[in-house]
Amino acid sequence: MAGMTEEPRPRRLVLASQSPARLGLLRQAGLAPEVIVSGVDEDALTAPTPGELARVLAEAKATAVAARPEAAGALVIGCDSVLELDGRALGKPVDAEDATARWKSMRGRSGVLRTGHCVIDTASGRRTSATASTTVRFGEPDDAEIAAYVASGEPLHVAGAFTLDGRSAPFIDGIDGDPGNVIGLSLPLLRRLLAELDVRVTDLWA
């Protein structure tokens, strides 16, 4: 109609990750990101501590996607998670045997899930990053339960060989911190990082 002005469209948001869990968290929070997989070789990157490694991986993913022509003008979010146990960074298990050994070593203990977050505003070139940490208290599944879980295939696709929103949920006694961070992305941290780039998360609602 004449005289009416259109509502400004929210900024394009790109998730530099193929994780369905991260995509789901963003959608549940009212965002509508596009997905562009980074193709970064995670095994080629190192850092002194698990927390720094998670951040380095997130920065590498976001940087790789932000450099692509199809991401021009968008806000790019990169994330990566590792489980810190005994000072070591544990990503996805290499195979079923590795996943089984992981669970046998984790049961009855606590680990720290560290997720690196990086946000790049491709319009301005500004960027910011940080790592969120959540303590996970593992239960004590018996050998048969671990075998059944590994046979499901789920632990082979997630950092630390577990997830809070899947088949391993009954084997996790509790957490201390942000549950979204364990699933793959801390929405409170993302809000703070966006604010550092002068973007309100509410302005990105679809």
Steps between C-alpha positions, in 0.01 A plus 500: 500500500613852429665675793591178678863413559629146504644357819879468473605143435727337758866457415597179325634248745728216394589201716843363410415153626317192378380418854121441506505569876651847457258581220211383716608718795516810282161429342341444841634841603316666210791524257508373142861433405622365170755219523835508323739221601856623546695195388774582754739212583448493877780249556755743355441761772656504848498721809657489849175424688163340416321832549736677261469215251121535494538871432765451230277247324198732517705791363636286217150387396353850511798649313483240224129560440521880534753506216255341256311724255166346597546623859556864400308740723395230749573442865692172519494279809765232548494251788694194608486285812747278684472313827780564745581192709827456687630813326450350155269627224269228373314561175300244306612136553689350206301175510272282713792358700613851588145601600472195727832575668396864548180410678672249725748770601233772546238314704469612859718805431466863391635671192480853364333556164664800334340664197680767304286770338607748234282763333617693193313793350600473135350843429740680733779244535465507879522177696490369854538161667484327838462156657216381724558220752251264666583225748336165417449234768487158340297213642613140514353305208601134508695332221183377328348849498821646361509233228139574404567871489809463284309264268242778444770697320417825679827543694708485183353831381528718812786656696588300809294202376181623669220751466255646748204483262531145368530136600776571752281736707411225754871447562563861606424572866512877468683808380628824650458783252321568174329188356494649150879516510511122545261451210727713283445874540461739793223744416587738790861516380385550140286794615800659670724451197239651269471798736876555467435542126212742573235245401201419721391137486138618494569682173587163344169336585341361185 
